Amino acid sequence: MTEFSSDAAIWVEGLKKSFGDVHALRGIDLSVPRGTVLGVLGPNGAGKTTAVRILTTLLQPDSGRALVEGRDVVREAAAVRRLIGLSGQSAAIQEELTGKENLEIIGRLHHLSKARSRSRAVELLEQFGLSDAANRTAKTYSGGMQRRLDLAASLVGGPKVLFLDEPTTGLDPRSRLGMWDIIRSLVEVGTTLLLTTQYLDEADELADEIVVIDHGLVIAAGTAEELKSRVGGDVLEFTVPDRARISEAVSAVAALGESEPHADKETGVVNVGVGGRGSDALVEAVRGLDAVGVRTQGLALRRPSLDDVFLALTGHAAEEEEELNGKRRNARSRRRGRGGPSGPDGSGENSDAAISTAAS
């Protein structure tokens, strides 16, 4: 249970939500102090988007309570909407309109005057590096530009609390880094952010605190360094080019680890936490792999990452497989821009856009 604090911009206790037999949230607790960034980390279908939709008044919980700036998201939904902004998983913009027209319309929906809507649009277009494209239709924008415009739209009303639901999914590396810079600039002016992501490095880079959600439950919370300390020591990692010999490689290094090795059969990457054994474990791994004749690439020690934390906490990788149209694929390929649904929690993407375009 999370104790309520008057400094909390977001406070959640015992939040539950089911869609038929699917239990999207099983009773989550969290608290976000004002002016900070909470990273909500978890695989596809963990319940992240469902939590965001409840906190932004798009869904009602089955039980539990959530407050945003002290306002109850169920009983005071209209008041909450005036305080928040939301950038969902897909850009909530009208592609037939220009960038400037998109922002002006949202300004009017926020009950700004025509003059203020125009001036606010100009301010945001400049802030997000879109001034040169202000009079172009949004359908001519690149994916990164559309995401920046969508984020600008969520800020028209000057929200105190901003919800970003996987804001960099599908972006190329350059656009992703640019979005990170924008998010940092928002924090600098005191905006409170709740950021959901499947990108472990993104949570590490941007969040003051991180909660890890799996199957609708918060399974860990803390700073990135606190979470990494749960793994402890070094991680031995290598790649097996011959995927048919991964099992042999795992058996050869199993005795070195403080836990069971993890092998990704798709990429051929094997890793195992070796604690403080360091170079001794590395030498033993070389001997063991050589003894069974398994060829490897990139055999090395490294410090634990949030990937390792997730694996240690859940027993499976963050890129867990999902079922889609009878075919198996994993979340990693979806994050590389191939698209896909938001998961089995019953909550879609496009309707999340409503809050970013209406204040009441």
Order of alpha helices (4+ residues) and beta strands (2+ residues): beta-beta-beta-alpha-beta-beta-alpha-beta-alpha-alpha-alpha-beta-alpha-beta-alpha-beta-beta-alpha-beta-alpha-beta-beta-alpha-beta-alpha-beta-beta
